[in-house]
Amino acid sequence: MELLEDKVSVWIQSAQFVKAKPGVYVLYDKNSDAIYIGASENLQQTFEKYVNEDFENNACKQKTRSYQRIFVENPQERQKQMLEDYEKEHGKIPSCNAESD
């Protein structure tokens, strides 16, 4: 289930080419289920860190196979709204968000 308007991209193949702008992103597992909704003031730095450090050894996020991202001015605010909307629709937040709380 796609949560953003942006196309779904294969994780490693295109993650390293994201621009250095603020935005929100959704990580998906092999079943195309959303596993994490994130926000960053600099998507390029965040994604480079994820790629270089294998998601900081986070076993949950290591299940990522694809992602979506959009650039927004207030990423934390947008992330909060997306998490609330997701929880209303699914009765829970994505698994990796739940682990980090």
C-alpha positions in Angstrom: 0.0 0.0 0.0 1.6 3.3 -1.1 1.3 6.1 1.4 2.8 8.9 -0.7 2.2 10.3 -4.2 5.8 9.7 -5.2 6.7 6.5 -7.1 8.0 3.5 -5.2 11.8 3.1 -5.7 14.1 0.1 -5.1 16.1 0.8 -1.9 19.8 0.5 -2.7 19.6 1.3 -6.4 18.3 4.8 -6.0 18.6 5.8 -2.3 22.0 7.2 -2.8 20.8 9.8 -5.4 18.3 11.6 -3.2 18.7 15.4 -2.9 19.8 17.2 0.2 16.3 18.6 1.1 13.9 18.2 4.0 11.3 15.5 3.5 9.4 12.5 4.7 9.8 8.9 3.6 8.2 5.5 3.9 10.2 2.3 4.0 8.5 -0.9 2.7 9.4 -4.6 3.2 9.4 -7.3 0.6 5.6 -7.6 0.8 5.2 -3.8 0.1 4.0 -3.2 3.6 5.0 0.1 5.2 7.4 -0.7 8.0 8.6 2.8 8.8 7.5 6.4 8.3 10.4 8.8 8.8 11.3 12.5 8.5 14.6 14.2 7.9 15.8 17.8 7.5 18.3 16.4 4.9 17.1 13.2 3.1 20.4 12.8 1.4 22.4 12.6 4.7 19.8 10.3 6.2 19.7 7.9 3.3 23.5 7.9 2.9 23.8 7.0 6.6 21.2 4.2 6.1 23.1 2.8 3.1 26.6 3.1 4.5 25.7 1.8 8.0 23.0 -0.8 7.0 20.3 1.1 8.9 22.6 1.5 11.9 22.2 -2.2 12.5 18.5 -1.8 13.0 17.1 -5.3 12.3 13.6 -3.9 11.6 14.7 -1.3 9.0 17.1 -3.8 7.4 13.9 -5.5 6.0 13.6 -2.5 3.6 13.3 -3.4 -0.1 11.7 -0.2 -1.4 10.8 3.3 -0.4 8.9 6.5 -1.2 9.9 10.0 -0.4 8.6 13.5 -0.9 10.2 16.8 -0.1 8.3 19.0 2.4 9.0 22.1 4.4 8.0 20.7 7.8 9.0 17.1 7.7 8.4 16.3 11.4 4.9 17.8 11.3 4.1 15.8 8.1 5.5 12.6 9.7 3.3 13.1 12.7 0.3 13.5 10.6 1.1 10.5 8.4 1.6 8.3 11.5 -1.7 9.4 12.9 -3.5 8.7 9.6 -1.8 5.3 9.3 -2.8 4.4 12.9 -6.4 5.4 12.2 -6.6 3.3 9.1 -4.6 0.2 10.4 -5.2 0.3 14.1 -1.4 0.5 14.7 1.7 2.3 13.6 4.3 0.7 11.2 6.4 -2.0 13.0 9.7 -0.1 12.9 8.1 3.1 14.3 6.6 1.0 17.1 10.1 -0.4 17.9 11.6 3.0 18.2 9.0 4.4 20.6 
